[in-house]
Amino acid sequence: MTIAIDTTVLVAAMVSSETHHQACSRLMDRGGVGLYAHGLSEAFSTLTGGRMLFRMKAGEFVELIEEDYVPALTILTLTPTEMLRGMRECEARGVRGAAIFDFHHLAAARKAKATRLYTLNVTHFRAFHRAGDPEIIHP
């Protein structure tokens, strides 16, 4: 695995009406793409919570993600110690509030030695990106 994605890329790959669906689907088709485990919960929240123009049923989400997406993903994790270590960096990097979720995607990608992290929210990640972190790229 040399690349990782955040939840925005996963959701766009899953939803054919999303503007960046094709580019995100091509990334997923590569296989071996890393995703921080929390991204599965974020995708569930986005697709079943009604923030889109539709609301997916929970069972439909689980079936779709389990059959079509999880097999193509390398699920990345952080231990509690690694999460806390990352939180210690937050003040110096300007990470506050809900930005911790994006920051943990970056930390998990860095831990997995990903060279690139793909996201539709490039500005969010570049705000706290530092030398040695994976390159932040829009699909």
Backbone bond lengths (Angstrom), bond angles and torsions (degrees), N, CA, C in turn:
res aa  C-N    CA-C-N  psi(-1)  N-CA   C-N-CA  omega(-1)  CA-C   N-CA-C  phi
1 M - - - 1.449 - - 1.524 108.97 -
2 T 1.315 116.20 126.12 1.460 120.14 175.97 1.514 112.31 -121.18
3 I 1.335 117.01 -7.15 1.458 119.35 178.48 1.520 110.10 -128.20
4 A 1.329 113.77 156.28 1.456 121.26 174.58 1.524 107.54 -133.33
5 I 1.311 115.76 159.35 1.460 121.87 177.03 1.518 108.48 -127.31
6 D 1.324 115.30 160.64 1.457 118.76 170.34 1.529 107.97 -104.23
7 T 1.309 116.38 -176.54 1.459 121.96 -175.15 1.518 112.76 -63.68
8 T 1.335 117.74 -33.37 1.465 119.35 -178.41 1.519 111.20 -60.13
9 V 1.317 116.66 -37.44 1.464 121.06 179.72 1.527 110.11 -70.86
10 L 1.318 117.46 -42.32 1.465 120.85 178.22 1.524 110.68 -60.43
11 V 1.328 117.18 -47.50 1.466 120.97 -178.90 1.526 110.43 -62.49
12 A 1.329 117.43 -44.84 1.468 120.11 179.54 1.527 111.15 -63.12
13 A 1.325 117.38 -34.99 1.466 120.37 177.01 1.529 110.97 -66.96
14 M 1.317 116.68 -33.05 1.460 121.52 -176.62 1.526 113.41 -80.28
15 V 1.332 117.64 -24.56 1.468 122.03 -171.97 1.530 109.49 -111.67
16 S 1.315 116.86 108.70 1.467 121.06 -174.24 1.523 113.45 -63.63
17 S 1.321 118.65 -22.91 1.466 120.97 179.63 1.530 113.09 -84.01
18 E 1.323 117.74 -5.73 1.467 120.94 178.60 1.528 109.95 -67.75
19 T 1.325 116.70 141.72 1.463 122.79 -177.79 1.525 112.42 -54.14
20 H 1.306 117.61 -41.78 1.465 121.91 -175.05 1.535 112.70 -102.10
21 H 1.329 115.92 23.50 1.465 120.70 -176.38 1.529 112.61 -55.50
22 Q 1.314 117.51 -49.86 1.467 119.72 -175.15 1.519 111.95 -62.78
23 A 1.325 117.17 -46.00 1.474 120.25 -179.63 1.523 110.74 -63.07
24 C 1.324 116.45 -41.39 1.469 120.12 -179.13 1.527 110.95 -70.35
25 S 1.316 117.25 -36.90 1.466 120.62 176.70 1.523 111.00 -63.68
26 R 1.331 116.75 -39.98 1.469 119.69 177.78 1.528 110.94 -61.58
27 L 1.323 116.84 -39.58 1.470 119.64 176.64 1.520 110.72 -61.04
28 M 1.314 116.58 -44.84 1.465 121.15 -179.16 1.526 111.13 -64.26
29 D 1.323 116.58 -34.05 1.464 120.75 -178.62 1.524 112.69 -66.69
30 R 1.329 117.01 -17.60 1.465 120.37 179.35 1.524 111.31 -65.95
31 G 1.326 117.04 -27.86 1.458 121.24 -175.81 1.515 111.02 73.84
32 G 1.314 116.30 160.97 1.453 121.04 178.78 1.510 114.21 64.71
33 V 1.300 117.22 23.05 1.460 122.64 -179.82 1.524 108.29 -83.88
34 G 1.324 117.03 132.44 1.454 120.92 -179.34 1.517 112.47 -86.63
35 L 1.319 116.70 141.62 1.463 123.73 174.85 1.517 107.85 -139.82
36 Y 1.329 117.01 128.03 1.455 121.27 174.68 1.530 108.17 -60.31
37 A 1.309 118.05 133.54 1.468 123.43 -173.23 1.524 113.07 -51.06
38 H 1.322 117.22 -37.62 1.462 120.92 -179.63 1.531 111.41 -59.99
39 G 1.333 116.97 -23.05 1.460 121.05 178.86 1.517 113.27 -60.37
40 L 1.324 117.27 -29.09 1.463 119.94 176.13 1.523 110.36 -63.99
41 S 1.329 117.20 -41.40 1.469 121.18 178.17 1.522 111.14 -69.00
42 E 1.334 116.36 -39.06 1.469 119.81 177.99 1.530 110.56 -63.43
43 A 1.327 117.12 -41.88 1.468 120.53 178.24 1.529 110.20 -64.19
44 F 1.323 117.11 -42.41 1.464 121.28 176.77 1.526 109.80 -57.54
45 S 1.326 116.76 -47.64 1.460 121.57 -179.56 1.525 111.50 -59.76
46 T 1.317 116.06 -45.69 1.465 120.77 -178.40 1.523 111.73 -64.63
47 L 1.309 116.86 -45.89 1.463 120.20 -172.10 1.524 114.30 -84.84
48 T 1.317 118.12 -21.37 1.471 119.74 178.57 1.522 112.42 -105.23
49 G 1.326 117.16 -9.03 1.457 120.56 -174.20 1.509 116.00 -89.56
50 G 1.319 118.16 -8.71 1.452 120.00 176.22 1.517 115.69 91.19
51 R 1.343 118.72 7.84 1.466 119.71 178.20 1.525 111.67 -75.93
52 M 1.304 116.91 -16.79 1.461 121.68 176.29 1.534 107.08 -87.43
53 L 1.317 117.00 -179.27 1.463 120.29 177.45 1.523 111.76 -74.51
54 F 1.320 115.97 -2.44 1.458 121.57 179.61 1.529 107.59 -142.52
55 R 1.308 115.71 168.37 1.463 120.96 176.00 1.524 108.19 -128.21
56 M 1.325 115.10 118.27 1.458 120.92 179.14 1.535 108.87 -81.66
57 K 1.310 116.85 142.78 1.461 120.63 175.10 1.525 108.66 -73.03
58 A 1.322 116.17 147.32 1.467 121.15 -177.05 1.525 111.91 -55.81
59 G 1.316 116.99 -45.36 1.462 120.38 -179.51 1.520 112.50 -63.14
60 E 1.329 116.36 -38.05 1.469 120.54 177.32 1.521 110.45 -63.95
61 F 1.339 115.58 -42.78 1.462 119.39 179.00 1.525 110.17 -59.70
62 V 1.326 116.40 -49.91 1.467 120.46 -176.78 1.525 110.50 -60.17
63 E 1.320 116.79 -45.02 1.462 120.11 -179.80 1.530 111.07 -61.83
64 L 1.318 117.05 -46.20 1.463 121.46 -179.00 1.528 111.89 -64.12
65 I 1.319 116.61 -48.61 1.471 119.94 -177.06 1.526 110.55 -66.69
66 E 1.327 116.16 -39.81 1.463 120.88 -177.48 1.528 112.26 -68.08
67 E 1.318 116.46 -40.87 1.461 120.04 -176.15 1.524 113.59 -84.29
68 D 1.329 116.95 -39.72 1.463 120.07 -170.07 1.524 115.43 -104.41
69 Y 1.321 118.86 -20.43 1.463 119.19 -172.20 1.524 114.31 -120.09
70 V 1.310 118.16 -45.04 1.468 119.71 -178.91 1.528 112.10 -57.21
71 P 1.337 119.79 -39.96 1.471 118.09 178.90 1.533 113.85 -60.71
72 A 1.326 117.44 -25.48 1.466 121.14 -178.94 1.523 112.55 -90.57
73 L 1.324 116.97 -5.31 1.464 121.09 -175.17 1.523 112.10 -104.64
74 T 1.314 114.82 148.50 1.456 121.99 164.67 1.523 104.60 -101.48
75 I 1.317 117.55 113.78 1.461 120.63 -177.08 1.524 108.86 -80.16
76 L 1.325 115.20 122.89 1.461 122.61 -177.77 1.519 109.65 -97.24
77 T 1.315 116.53 144.08 1.464 120.87 -178.96 1.519 110.70 -131.35
78 L 1.306 114.25 160.87 1.460 123.28 170.28 1.522 107.01 -127.72
79 T 1.312 116.95 136.79 1.460 120.54 174.26 1.525 108.18 -75.99
80 P 1.332 118.58 163.48 1.460 119.45 174.74 1.531 112.23 -54.79
81 T 1.315 117.41 -39.59 1.470 120.70 178.37 1.522 110.74 -61.98
82 E 1.332 117.22 -42.54 1.467 120.91 178.95 1.523 111.53 -67.26
83 M 1.327 116.99 -37.43 1.464 120.21 177.03 1.521 110.53 -63.28
84 L 1.317 116.51 -44.81 1.467 120.34 179.74 1.526 111.39 -66.73
85 R 1.322 117.08 -38.18 1.465 120.45 176.32 1.532 109.40 -59.22
86 G 1.318 116.00 -43.69 1.461 120.36 177.30 1.513 112.10 -63.18
87 M 1.324 117.13 -40.62 1.465 120.74 178.98 1.522 111.39 -62.49
88 R 1.332 116.42 -30.81 1.466 119.54 177.11 1.529 111.54 -66.11
89 E 1.332 117.21 -25.17 1.464 122.05 178.23 1.529 112.48 -82.13
90 C 1.309 117.69 -14.53 1.462 121.72 -169.53 1.523 114.01 -58.47
91 E 1.294 118.59 -46.91 1.463 119.90 -177.24 1.521 110.69 -60.61
92 A 1.323 117.05 -45.62 1.463 120.81 -179.24 1.529 111.93 -65.68
93 R 1.323 116.90 -28.83 1.466 120.59 -178.89 1.527 112.63 -93.51
94 G 1.311 117.83 -5.04 1.458 120.57 -179.87 1.520 114.04 78.84
95 V 1.313 116.59 25.19 1.469 121.31 -179.64 1.523 108.69 -90.87
96 R 1.343 115.74 123.53 1.466 121.31 178.23 1.525 109.07 -137.16
97 G 1.316 115.01 156.24 1.460 120.70 172.56 1.520 113.78 54.37
98 A 1.327 114.96 -136.17 1.466 121.15 -175.29 1.527 113.31 -67.38
99 A 1.330 118.34 -11.26 1.471 120.50 176.43 1.525 111.16 -62.11
100 I 1.332 117.19 -16.68 1.464 120.26 178.27 1.530 110.86 -59.74
101 F 1.323 117.23 -31.71 1.463 119.80 -179.03 1.528 110.69 -66.73
102 D 1.334 117.36 -43.73 1.465 120.34 174.98 1.521 110.22 -65.49
103 F 1.320 116.50 -40.17 1.460 120.03 -179.13 1.530 110.99 -61.97
104 H 1.320 117.19 -38.71 1.464 119.44 178.12 1.534 111.43 -68.65
105 H 1.334 117.91 -32.50 1.471 119.35 172.02 1.529 109.17 -59.40
106 L 1.318 116.93 -44.72 1.465 121.53 179.85 1.526 110.85 -64.75
107 A 1.326 116.91 -44.42 1.469 120.67 -179.40 1.531 111.09 -62.93
108 A 1.326 117.09 -40.57 1.470 120.43 179.02 1.528 110.69 -67.17
109 A 1.322 117.09 -38.51 1.471 120.63 177.30 1.528 110.40 -65.59
110 R 1.329 116.08 -41.17 1.475 120.75 178.36 1.528 109.81 -63.19
111 K 1.331 117.13 -44.86 1.466 121.66 178.94 1.531 110.74 -58.91
112 A 1.324 116.95 -38.80 1.464 121.78 -178.97 1.531 112.49 -80.05
113 K 1.330 115.60 0.71 1.467 121.76 -179.94 1.527 113.04 63.49
114 A 1.330 115.64 31.50 1.464 119.91 173.73 1.526 108.36 -66.74
115 T 1.304 116.65 140.93 1.464 120.20 178.02 1.517 111.44 -89.38
116 R 1.341 116.36 -21.76 1.462 121.17 -179.36 1.523 109.77 -138.15
117 L 1.331 114.85 144.12 1.461 121.99 172.34 1.523 106.84 -121.99
118 Y 1.324 115.96 117.08 1.459 121.21 -179.87 1.522 109.68 -92.25
119 T 1.335 115.57 135.88 1.453 122.54 -179.48 1.521 109.56 -153.22
120 L 1.321 116.72 154.21 1.459 121.03 171.25 1.523 110.15 -88.99
121 N 1.318 117.53 -6.34 1.470 123.73 179.73 1.523 110.70 -111.82
122 V 1.307 116.77 58.11 1.461 122.07 -175.40 1.522 111.88 -55.59
123 T 1.326 118.14 -43.71 1.472 119.88 -176.77 1.522 111.98 -63.57
124 H 1.325 117.91 -34.09 1.473 120.32 177.79 1.526 110.15 -59.45
125 F 1.322 116.13 -47.76 1.464 121.33 -175.87 1.525 112.26 -74.22
126 R 1.317 117.08 -38.29 1.465 119.19 -178.88 1.519 111.55 -66.40
127 A 1.318 117.54 -22.99 1.468 120.73 179.54 1.522 111.77 -62.79
128 F 1.325 117.64 -30.35 1.472 119.51 -179.04 1.530 113.19 -121.30
129 H 1.315 116.94 11.70 1.467 122.37 178.35 1.529 110.04 -70.04
130 R 1.325 116.73 141.67 1.470 122.67 177.45 1.524 109.09 -134.35
131 A 1.312 115.32 164.20 1.466 121.07 176.66 1.525 109.07 -54.24
132 G 1.313 116.20 138.19 1.460 121.45 -178.85 1.517 113.56 94.96
133 D 1.336 117.13 -14.79 1.461 121.02 176.21 1.528 108.95 -80.92
134 P 1.334 117.60 157.90 1.462 119.38 174.35 1.532 110.40 -59.14
135 E 1.313 115.88 149.49 1.462 121.02 176.19 1.531 108.59 -64.59
136 I 1.332 116.97 137.68 1.461 122.21 -179.75 1.526 107.82 -95.37
137 I 1.328 116.29 122.74 1.463 120.75 -172.88 1.527 110.86 -135.42
138 H 1.324 115.27 141.08 1.468 122.37 171.13 1.529 107.35 -83.96
139 P 1.324 118.21 136.15 1.480 119.78 -178.83 1.532 112.63 -58.13
